[in-house]
Amino acid sequence: MLERFLALFLFLLLTYILIRRFNSKKVNSAQVLQINLSNTNPLLPTILYFSTEQCVQCKSTQAPTLLKLQDEGKQFNLISLDALEEIELTKHLNIKTVPATALLSHDKKLRFVNNGYASDILLNKQLMRLS
């Protein structure tokens, strides 16, 4: 009985580790995204902000949070995208809900994806890691 329990535990542990490794590689190994970034400062990180016209939380919480970060003097490019119009990109980034944010490093490689509301504290930490 103990052997079966240990075997099951090891199987579940290995499965958990493999899933975590796969998900982290998915974000870290992302290639440069095909988005029009010509109007952005190439020296700054970029936040892609996904919303829809009907999203109340996007307008009431996420948009003010992003504006607050800019008002506090945080240096980043901000690109607002309609998730319903950018279906291929949302699939590529595994965006499942709005609001959502994706952070690109200054070399335009994907580093973070936040499904759902991202607080100013979280975004600030992620921006600091990109600097």
N, C-alpha and C positions, 0 to 999 in steps of 0.2 A: 504494500500500500504506500509506504513512504517513497519507494522508487518511482511509482507513478506520479505522486505529487511533485517530486523533484523534477521529473521529466517534463511535466506540464509547466511548472514554474520556469524552467530553462527555455522551453519553447516560447512561452509568452514574453519572457525577457528578450530573447533574440528577435522576436517579431517587433516588439516595441523599439528596439535599437535600430533595426533596419528601416522601419517607417520614419523614425526621426531623422536618420541619415539621408534618406531619399528626399524628404521634404526640405531639409536644409540645403542639399545640393541643388534642388530645383530653383531656389531663390539665388544662391550664391553663384551658380554657373550660368546665369542668364546672360545672353549676349546683349550687345547694344541694341536698344529698342528702336523700332522704326516709327518715330514720332517726329513731327516737325518741331525741332528745337532751335530753329534759326534765330528766333527773337529772344533767346535766353543768354545770360552771361555764362560763358563756358568755364569760368573759374568757380562757380557756385554749385552746390547741390540743387537738385530739382525735386519738388513735390508735385506729383500728379494727383489731382483731386477729382475723384469720381463721384458724380451725383446724378440725379434725374430731376426733371421739373416737378414731379409730384412728391419728392422726398422732403418731408417736413423737418426731419432731424438734420438733414444736410444744411438747410437754410437757417434753422434755429440754433444749432450747436456747432457743427463742424466748420461752416464758413466763418462765423465769428472767432472761433479758435485760431484759424489760419490767419485772419486779419490781426488778431492779438499778437501772434508771433511776429508778424511784420512790424507792427507798431512798437514792439519791444526792441526792434533793431536787429532781429535775426536776419541773416543774409541768406536768401535762397530764392530760386526761381519757383514760381507757382503757375501751374498749367491746369486749368479747370476743364474737365472732359465730361461729356454726357455718356454715362455707362451704356445706355441703350443704342447710341450711335457708334460706339467703339467696341463692338461685340468681340471681334478677334483679339483685341488688346486685353479686354477683360477676361477672356478665356485663357490667354497666354499667362496673365498674371494671377489667375485663379481667384479673381474677384467674385465674391458670391453675394454681396449685399452692398447697399449704399447707406451712408457715405463710406467711402474707402479711400485710402491714400497709399501711394507707392512712392518710395524715396529712391532717387537715383544719385549716385555719387557724381562728383564734378566731371568724371570721365564717362558719364551717362550709362553706367552699369547699374542694374537693379540691385538694391541692397536690402530694402525692407518693404513688406506689404502689410497693411493694416486693414483688415475687413471690419467694418463697423466704425463707430466713432473712435477717433484717436485724440486723446487729451493733449493739451499743450505740454504737459510734463513728458509724456511719451515722445511726442514729436521733437521736443527740445533735446531729449537724450539721443534720439536717433540722428538728429542734425549734428550734434556734437561729435558723435562717432564717425560721421562722414567728413568732418573738418580735418 
